[in-house]
């Protein structure tokens, strides 16, 4: 047995050894792949130096799976594939098969069961999202609900490969914890400072920790009605909600004033250029469950313009860099306001955004 195939010794933390769950063909050829291609949307083919070939079929699934759906997916894998699966970081399931003849029956079985095959190459991949109302203790919106509503509208772009390049979309249900960079990001936007329940602060909150948590030093200890509490300097407050997790009596979620904002142009990769930060393009969007039609309409408008105007292989950040921000707002029809101008002076210009130069 090669060193790559040998089991690692158990450790007290971290992920279990992945090789025990890997398709035997993948274990045999680990690190020895010769080439790969993309025969059709949702299907990848990898050919090893040994000549062995493996096909991967990707299907979209929800991030929070019930046990019945999980069993159904596993039954499909046992019956129509080789019994080996993996979940991607965007909550898609991938089936690996060593026989090309199994690919079409596997796809039919998945689609008959209501799953969508796709999400590869230059498609709109499954939207990655945070916990939402089900698991998170501080959500301003239901990120998983936003994903469901938007993917219902974007299902054809997931199923086909019609975009100039891959499109990663992310959502988050608060402004401070989960979430990430994406070509398009739908994030919570608080528009009012927190409302403080002074009767509960002393019993629930560790006040020094809450004061230290504020990124702009807008919180300070206070005595209210004879009880130890906290107060917020609303001129300094940036409505980020960082105070809410360690101190729930500082409630910032509000049905009227908690909005959504859309950011574009984020990119982790440095394959063709340096990584880029996403930038705000739409704010104050109604946080309107259960379908969030206003946010979905803006995302579809951005994608439509990108699809029609970008060159092949341009990611959204590359496209915007080529045409410039004025043309971006003009082509998408999104209004440009003074709130889009970055006037915060608390950060350096590049924020170490490049992997090429560090300081």
Secondary structure, DSSP 8 states (H G I E B T S, - for coil): --TTTS-----SSS---GGGGS-HHHHHTTT-EEEEEEEETTEEEEEETTS-EEEEEEEE--SS--HHHHHHHHHHHHHHS-S-EEE-TTSEEEEEES-THHHHHHHHHHHHTT-EE---SSSB---B---TTTT-SS-SS-HHHHHHHHHHHSHHHHHS--SSS-B-EEE-SSSSSS----SEEEEEEE-S--EE-HHHHHHH--HHHHHHH-TT--EEEEEETTEEEEEE-TTT-----HHHHH-TTEE---TTTEEEEEEE--B---SSS--B--EEEEEEE---TTT-HHHHHHHHHHHHHHHHHS-TT--HHHHHHHH-HHHHHHHHT----GGGS----SS-SSTT--SS---
